[in-house]
Amino acid sequence: MSLFDAVQILQGRRRSDARGWLHVALGASQLPPDASFGELYVVQTTQEGDRRGDHLHRHMDEWFSVVQGQADLELRDPSSGERRTLPLHADDPTTVRVPRGLAHCLVQRGREPMIAVAWATAEYDPGDVEPSPAG
């Protein structure tokens, strides 16, 4: 089985009115039964082409949803070298689960700053981060 078989793409929802918007990235009913909570965080970039990530984790899964702007989520299987790119855009609320062991990077697309919300199944541990070559 390929690591890409464990990637999940989930539809979110976004509600807008005169005050702004509410972006629901992930609901409890979308989680696997053995899901655990580590931390929730926000990722921001300001320039087209900015990269956040270029690493993998051996012991935690992460979920990503772009809530402002757009980004490509670049994925790479280190054992096979296979690559995939998933476009994420705030106007199409989508959340992607990246399983442990799969290298990943958010790359800002477009001129508008990008903001993504992310959830990890464990708290950040620098010993669990392995760099992955860019591009």
C-alpha positions in Angstrom: 0.0 0.0 0.0 1.3 3.5 -0.9 1.3 6.3 1.6 -0.8 8.2 -0.9 -3.6 5.7 -0.2 -3.9 7.1 3.3 -4.3 10.7 2.2 -7.8 11.9 2.8 -9.5 14.8 1.1 -12.6 16.1 3.0 -15.1 18.7 2.0 -15.6 21.5 4.5 -18.1 24.3 4.4 -17.9 28.1 4.5 -20.6 30.5 5.4 -20.4 34.2 4.6 -22.4 37.3 5.5 -21.8 41.0 5.9 -19.7 40.5 9.0 -17.2 38.1 7.3 -17.0 34.3 7.1 -17.0 31.1 9.1 -14.8 28.3 7.7 -15.5 24.8 9.1 -12.5 22.8 8.2 -13.2 19.5 10.0 -16.0 18.0 11.9 -15.9 15.2 14.5 -17.9 12.9 12.1 -15.1 13.1 9.6 -12.4 11.9 11.9 -11.2 8.3 12.1 -12.3 6.5 15.3 -8.7 6.3 16.7 -8.0 10.0 16.0 -6.0 11.8 18.8 -5.5 15.5 19.4 -2.0 17.0 19.6 -2.2 20.7 18.7 -4.1 23.1 16.4 -2.1 25.9 14.7 -2.2 28.5 12.0 0.3 28.8 9.1 0.7 32.1 7.2 2.7 33.2 4.2 2.8 36.6 2.5 4.6 36.1 -0.9 3.7 34.0 -3.9 6.0 30.9 -3.9 6.6 31.0 -0.1 7.1 27.4 1.2 6.1 26.1 4.7 7.0 22.6 5.6 9.3 20.6 3.3 9.5 17.9 5.9 7.8 14.7 7.2 6.8 13.3 10.6 7.3 9.7 11.5 4.9 9.7 14.5 2.0 12.1 13.7 -0.6 12.9 11.1 -1.5 16.4 10.1 -4.7 18.0 8.6 -4.5 21.2 6.5 -7.2 23.6 5.3 -6.5 26.9 3.6 -8.8 29.6 5.0 -7.4 32.6 3.1 -5.8 32.7 -0.3 -4.6 29.6 -2.1 -1.8 27.1 -1.9 -0.5 23.9 -3.4 0.0 21.1 -0.9 3.0 19.3 -2.3 3.3 15.6 -1.2 6.2 13.2 -1.7 6.6 9.6 -0.7 10.2 9.3 0.4 10.3 5.5 -0.3 9.2 5.7 -3.9 9.9 9.3 -4.8 6.3 9.7 -6.1 5.0 13.2 -5.9 1.5 14.7 -6.0 0.2 18.2 -5.7 -3.2 19.1 -4.3 -4.5 22.7 -4.9 -6.2 24.2 -1.9 -8.3 27.4 -2.1 -10.2 29.3 0.7 -13.3 29.6 -1.6 -13.4 25.8 -1.9 -13.1 24.6 1.8 -11.2 21.4 1.6 -9.2 19.7 4.3 -6.5 17.2 3.6 -5.1 14.6 5.9 -1.4 13.9 5.5 -0.4 10.6 7.1 2.8 10.2 9.0 5.8 9.3 6.8 4.6 11.4 3.8 6.7 14.5 3.1 4.6 17.7 2.7 4.8 21.4 2.0 2.3 24.3 1.6 3.3 26.6 -1.3 1.5 29.9 -1.6 -0.1 30.5 -5.0 -1.3 33.9 -6.0 -0.6 37.4 -4.7 -3.0 37.3 -1.7 -1.4 36.2 1.6 -2.2 32.6 2.4 -3.5 31.4 5.8 -4.0 27.8 6.6 -5.3 26.1 9.7 -3.7 22.8 10.7 -4.3 20.1 13.2 -1.7 17.5 14.3 -2.4 14.3 16.1 0.6 14.9 18.5 2.3 18.0 19.9 5.3 19.3 18.0 8.4 17.3 18.6 11.6 18.5 16.8 12.9 14.9 17.0 10.0 13.8 14.8 10.7 16.3 12.0 12.8 15.0 9.0 13.7 17.6 6.3 12.6 16.8 2.8 14.2 18.3 -0.3 12.2 21.2 -1.8 10.4 21.1 -5.1 
